[in-house]
Structure formats: structure tokens, C-alpha cells
Amino acid sequence: MKLHALTKAVTLATLLSAASLSAVAADIPLSAVVEADQVSTKVVSVDAAKHQVVLEGPEGRQVHVQLTEKAKNLGQLKPGDQVDIKVTRSVAAYLDTDVDKGLPGSSERAGEARNAPGSVPGGEAYRQVQVQLQITDIDLKKNQVSFKNPAGQTKTITVEKPEVQAKLKDLKVGQSVYVTYTDILQVTSKSGS
């Protein structure tokens, strides 16, 4: 799989899911947030046999990184090479308007793609967790909704955003809210010379 293909596939699947959800009358998108952080580092040292790398951040601080045996191509990494790390996180929530859909639950998916053997180290990985919460109480005056999670615990949240507050009147006890958390890690490296 080509570098970035995994990220594009996860992004496309998320967009298609959101598009299909809004096309089905029973599903109402509630909110979505995406955050991304990126840092460029310089390789100080590499011990490929022990899967250890020392990186220097933009402020000169050194960080010792212990990698797993899954890390390949470390022999291609040399002091002075640049390693860029990007982490993207997203949270999306939608309401399933069916009442008594079932008990709250959760599911998890993960995947990874690495650069080809013999090339520079790098790759991508993602983890996606979807949690089904059941609405147990709605207080329109206080803009609060109570949910039961998969463990049976109840939590009450106060809705702050006016655009989401406007949707509270459409909620019913027993409906499910699905929250999808996605983390994507991209690591690229290039020669420092």
C-alpha cells in the first residue's frame, strides 16, 4: 500500500459514512471535530538491532524512542536525517433516531501501512473506536443530556454549542448516539544530506 493511501482510505470512509448517514432520515449528524499536530525532528542516533532511535526536537531537546519489532528499515535511518511526525485526531457524533436500538456497545478497528523494505523508514497507522451511547434523560431547560455507556455508567453532559442545542428538542429517551474517535499517525523520513 502506498504511503498516505491508508490515511486517504480512512478519510474517504469517514466522509462516505457521514454522507450516507445524512442521507438516511433516521440518522442526524450532531458534531465533528478534527485536530492535527505535526513536529519535525532530527535523528541523533540509531541502534537498529535494539530498535532504538534518539530524536532531537525543534527546541533541541532529545527524546529516546523505543520502537517495536514492527519498525522496519531502521538501517536506512542515519544521524542528521529528518523525521516528520503528524498526528490527526477526530471525533464525530451522530444520532440514530430509532428508539430502543439495543444496549450500548463499542467496536474498534485499526490498521497500518509501512514503507517498502529497503526504503526510508516511515508509515501510517490508524485506530478508530465507535461507541454507542443510549440517551437516558433530556433536560431542555438546562441543555443537558444523560447517556448510558457500554459499561452501564450514566453521565450527564451540558451542550454548549447553540447549533447542537437546537437539535436537543429532536432527541428522545432510548435513542442512541454514536461517537466515533479516530487517531491517525503518519511518520515520514528523509535524508539529511
PyMOL commands that set and color helices and strands:
alter all, ss='L'
color gray80, all
select helices_A, chain A and resi 5-23+48-50+74-76+162-165+168-170
alter helices_A, ss='H'
color red, helices_A
select strands_A, chain A and resi 27-47+52-56+62-66+82-99+105-114+123-139+144-148+154-158+175-190
alter strands_A, ss='S'
color yellow, strands_A
deselect
rebuild
show_as cartoon
